[in-house]
């Protein structure tokens, strides 16, 4: 099974030290590049910024440009 994660679940799983649960539940974990940009923002907690700086091998980062054009403009880049 594949999951496409947005910013909030990753953010909170990282903060509580349980982000690895995703790789145990899903065969593939995909995130749009915009999600990593949001997580690496200077307003993010240090632990989140550190995780994003060295993402795990099980995390697949994809460009979100084609999908972004199909979504409403009021959604954030990490949604």
Buried (B, 14 or more C-beta within 10 A) or exposed (E): EEEBBBBEBBBEBBBEEEBEEBBEEBEEBBBBBBBBBBBBEEEBEEEBBEBBEEBEEBBEBBEBEEEEEEEEEEEEBBB
